[in-house]
């Protein structure tokens, strides 16, 4: 706790109107929000690399963002860092009745269902207090698009707006693909909306299959990058340059790389 108090005091000093840091004094919620998002991604990157030393540092950077936002809120008489800590502590206790209130839960899967049920109850209660609140409220606009699509779909599914099985999703993918082709056949095609619809329904398919779309695409990105870099290595070893290689040559090397991976 002494280290937390020290960090809070450091941030207070940085934001001191008289003796603080000019850059820190210029910041507000909106200006540091991109840094908050960036730090969260860097935490995920350290975990992905299994770099524990980096993870420790990145978690510190992310904690600083929480302290930073809390300091600004405190200055504006909105809330304090203590309020943030108290709020999340109360939420964790409320959402884990099997730990703190004697309730029984069978396994992790059952706990996940209980967690989602409690969250939904909280949202329903909020909608009762706020007549303008809707089912999709609270899904952050700043989330990565694939992740936000998945969360929007899950919210809609909870009130019954969903396909009963994945067959309907496959049919919808075919429908959206046909609509995209029809758009591309126009004299002046504007495919953005149709491409978006196709991506959205692909996220739906991933959800029905129990696959995280964001995670799946991240793995696909990594696989593409790995294979492309290997292809570059093969071209360099042959005394060629990738810029000069023909498409047929690149395709041959790409198939070679895929075969290598499958053989390992």
N, C-alpha and C positions, 0 to 999 in steps of 0.2 A: 504493500500500500504506500510505503514511503516513496517508491519509484513513480507510482502513479501521481502522487501529489507533486513530485518534482517536475514531471512532464507537464502537468496542468499549470504550474507556476512558470515554466519556461514559455509556454504558449501565451500566458497572460502578459509576460514581459515583452514578447515579440509584438503583441497587439497594444502595448501601452501607448496612448496618444502622444505622450511627451518624449519618451526615450526608446520607443519600439523600433522595429525594422520597417523602413518605408514601404518595401514591397508587401510585407505581411499586412500592413495597415490598409493597403489599397484593396485587399481581397474581400470578397463577399461570398455568400453561398454559391451563387451561379459561377463565379470565376474559378472556384476551387473544385467544383463538382467534376470536371473532366479529370482532375488529378486523382480524385477518389476512385473513379471508375478504372483509371489506369493502374492504380495500386492494387485493386482487387484482381485485375488480370495478371499482374506480376506475381501475386501470391499463387494464383492458379498455375502459372508457368513454372515457378519453383517446385510446386508439388508434382507437376508433370515430369520434371527433370529429376525428381527424387533428390533434390539438393537441399538438405536440411539446414545447412548454414545460410544459404540464400533465403530459405523460408523464414528463418528467424528474423532476418533483416527486413524482409518484405512485410511480415506481420507487424513489425514496428512501424513501418511506413504507413500501413493501413490504419493502425491505431492512431497515429498522428492525425489522420484525416478526421476521425471521429472526434478527437480532442479539438481540432481546428473548428469544425462546424459547431461544436458545443460552446466554444468560447465566443464565437460570433453571436450565437443565440442568447448566451448569457448577457452579452453587452446590450442586446436589444430587448432584454427582459422577457424572452420567450421561454427558455428552459435552461437548465444547467447540465453539466456532465453527470452530476449525481442523479438528476432526473432521468437521464438516458439509461444509466446503470440500473436504477430502481425499476424502470419500466420493463426492461428486458428480463430482469430477474423475476418479476411478478408474472410475466408472460410464460417463462419457462416452467415455473411452478404450476401455473394454471393448465398448461398443455401437457404436463406429465403427472396426471393424477395417480398413475400406477406407482410412481416413485414417492410422491409427497402427500398423497391423500388416501392410500390404502387400496386403490382400485387394482384390479387384476388384468393383466394382458398376457396373451399366450406367447407371441414371438415378435420379431422385428416387423414382419408384414402386418400383423394385427395392430402394432403400435402406429405404423404409418397411417392405417385407416382411421385410427382414433385421432391422430394428429390432424388429419385433413377434416375429420368431422368437427373437431373443436374449432378449427379455423373457420369452417363454414358457419358454425353457430355464431362466432364472433361477427362475421360479415352480415349475417341475417339480423343480428341485434343492431348493428350499425345502420342497416337499411331502415329499421324501425324508427331509429332516432333521426335519420336523415332521409326524408321522403324522396330526395333527388338522387340518392345513391342507387346504383345498379349492380347487377350480377358481375359485370366486368370491371367494376371500380377497384383500384388498388393494384392493377397490373401495370407496372411502371413502363412508361413510354420509352425510357432510355435503355431498356433491356436490349440485348442483341435481338435482331428481328426474328430469327428462328426460335429462340427461347421464348420470346413474347408471344409468338403465334401458338406455341405449345400451351402456354399458360392460359391464353384466351380460350383455346379449344377445351381445355380441362374445365374451366369455369362453366362454359356453355354445356358441356357434357353432364355436369352435376345437376342441371335442371332438366335433363332429358333431351337436349338438342345435340344428337349424335347418331351415327350409324350403329346398328345393333352388332355388326361384325365388320371385318376388314374387306369383305366382298364389295360392299357399297363404296368403300374408299377407292378400290381399284377401278370400279366403274366411273367414279368421279374423276380419277386421273385420266382415264381415256377421254372423257367428255372435255376436260380442260385442255388436253393435248389437241383435240380436234378444233377447239375454239382458237387456240393459238395458231394452228396451221391456217385457219380461215382468215385470221387477222393478217398473217404474213402474206397471204395471197392478194391483199388489197393493194391498190395502186400506191397509196401512201400509208404503209403499215405503222401502227403505233402499238408495239407489242408489250410495253411495260406492264400494263394492267393484267394482261393475260398471263404473262410470265409470273407475275406476283400470285395470281390465282393458282397456278400450277404448283409453285413452291409451297403455298399455304396448304394445299391438299396433300402434298408429299409429307409435310410435317404431320398432318392428320394420320397418314399411314404409319409413320414412325411411332406416333403415340399409340395407335391401336396394336402395334407389334411390340410395345414395351421398350422401344428404343428412344433415347434422347436425341432429337434431331441435331441439336447444337453439338453434342458430343460426337455423333456419327459423322457430321461434316468436318469436325476438327480432325478426326482420325483420317478421313478421306483426304483432307488437305496435307496432312503429314505424310500419307502414303504417296501422294502425287509428288510432293517435294522430294521425298527420298528416292523415288524411281527416276525423277528427272535429273537429280544430281548424279546418280549412278550412270545415267545415259551420257551426261556431260563428261564423266570420267572416261567412259569407253571411247567417246569421240576424240578426246585429248590423247588417249593412249594410241589411237590409230593415226595420229598426226593430222587430224582434221579439226575444223572449227564448226561449232554448232550453227553459226550464222550461214555458213556455206553449204551445210548438209541439205539434201533434198527431203521432201516430206516422206518419200518412200524409205529413204535411209533412216530417218528418225523413227518411222513406224517399225522398221525391222529391229532397231536397237531397243525400242520400247518393249516389244514382244520378248526380246532376249532377256531384258531386265526382269520382266514378269516371270519368265521361266526360271531364272536364277533364284528368285525369291521362293517360288513354289518348291524348288528342289532343296531348299535349306530346311 
